């Protein structure tokens, strides 16, 4: 079975022009077939502020009203996505920028209102692995922004980590898929104040103790839940760390397996 890497790039890397360029060089040089997924929340917040639109976040999650969705579509699907695609073309990587609506590749349900109305936020329902495979087979490198659709003409703001894991699960039907979550940290840390205290391997046996000891908490908790969900549904392995996890030289990262 051929290997396919699905890489998610964190917002702090997108924000910094130098970091973004260095990451994209590593991505372009990564062997084999690959898919890139990105968000762009900070740039969306900045653009919303310029336009006089207030950004509301609850528990780190953005409330997406109609005006905010318009900004997100402009920033994620336009400014950030096309900037990344253009830079990859300059690095001889034939990238193609996509939302979940393109090729009907990622279908979502609008999140139901429970305690909080998140607005136009999507929960992934289905990823069309065959549509994505057509692009990969034609030697395109898909670059997905964090926007999906509901099949009825409505775009939906959708968590980029979730999009990454769901694409990996869907593509595991045809490929040996691995996920790389690239952000500013070296991996999952034992001590948040010590950037070198990387936990190099987490599996389903060690995970409960990390939870009970409070080592994995807050924003890292949903990321890890996403990882184990993906692994249980066909993904080969998940890696978390800074951008150099895409190189063979780096040994300081977290690998997550069952």
CORWOKA-V491915 format. One record per pair of residues at least 12 apart in sequence whose ideal C-beta (glycine too) atoms are under 6 Angstrom apart, sorted by the first residue. I is the first residue (numbers start at 1). J is the second residue. If there is no record, write none. Layout:
i->I j->J
i->I j->J
This chain:
i->1 j->176
i->2 j->175
i->3 j->32
i->3 j->176
i->4 j->33
i->4 j->171
i->4 j->175
i->4 j->177
i->5 j->34
i->5 j->178
i->6 j->35
i->6 j->164
i->6 j->167
i->6 j->168
i->6 j->179
i->7 j->36
i->7 j->180
i->8 j->37
i->8 j->160
i->8 j->164
i->8 j->181
i->9 j->38
i->9 j->182
i->10 j->183
i->11 j->39
i->11 j->41
i->11 j->42
i->12 j->184
i->14 j->40
i->15 j->42
i->23 j->243
i->24 j->87
i->24 j->88
i->26 j->243
i->26 j->246
i->28 j->91
i->28 j->93
i->30 j->246
i->33 j->136
i->34 j->141
i->35 j->142
i->36 j->143
i->37 j->144
i->37 j->160
i->37 j->163
i->37 j->164
i->39 j->146
i->39 j->160
i->40 j->75
i->40 j->76
i->40 j->80
i->43 j->75
i->44 j->71
i->44 j->72
i->44 j->75
i->47 j->71
i->47 j->75
i->48 j->71
i->53 j->67
i->58 j->116
i->63 j->118
i->63 j->119
i->64 j->119
i->64 j->120
i->64 j->121
i->64 j->157
i->65 j->119
i->69 j->120
i->72 j->157
i->73 j->155
i->76 j->145
i->76 j->146
i->76 j->147
i->77 j->99
i->77 j->145
i->77 j->147
i->81 j->97
i->81 j->145
i->82 j->97
i->84 j->143
i->85 j->97
i->85 j->143
i->93 j->141
i->94 j->140
i->95 j->141
i->95 j->143
i->96 j->140
i->96 j->142
i->97 j->143
i->98 j->142
i->98 j->144
i->99 j->145
i->99 j->147
i->100 j->148
i->100 j->149
i->101 j->149
i->103 j->131
i->104 j->128
i->105 j->128
i->105 j->131
i->105 j->132
i->106 j->127
i->106 j->148
i->107 j->125
i->107 j->126
i->107 j->151
i->108 j->122
i->108 j->123
i->108 j->124
i->108 j->125
i->108 j->148
i->108 j->156
i->108 j->158
i->109 j->123
i->109 j->125
i->110 j->150
i->111 j->123
i->120 j->156
i->120 j->157
i->121 j->157
i->122 j->148
i->122 j->156
i->122 j->158
i->124 j->162
i->124 j->166
i->127 j->166
i->127 j->167
i->127 j->170
i->129 j->170
i->129 j->171
i->129 j->173
i->146 j->158
i->146 j->160
i->161 j->223
i->161 j->226
i->164 j->179
i->165 j->226
i->165 j->230
i->168 j->230
i->168 j->235
i->169 j->230
i->169 j->233
i->169 j->234
i->172 j->234
i->172 j->235
i->176 j->236
i->177 j->235
i->177 j->236
i->178 j->236
i->178 j->237
i->179 j->238
i->180 j->239
i->180 j->245
i->181 j->240
i->182 j->243
i->186 j->198
i->186 j->241
i->186 j->242
i->186 j->252
i->187 j->240
i->187 j->241
i->187 j->253
i->187 j->254
i->188 j->240
i->188 j->254
i->190 j->215
i->198 j->252
i->199 j->254
i->201 j->255
i->202 j->256
i->203 j->257
i->204 j->258
i->227 j->256
i->231 j->258
i->237 j->257
i->238 j->256
i->239 j->253
i->239 j->255
i->240 j->254
i->241 j->253
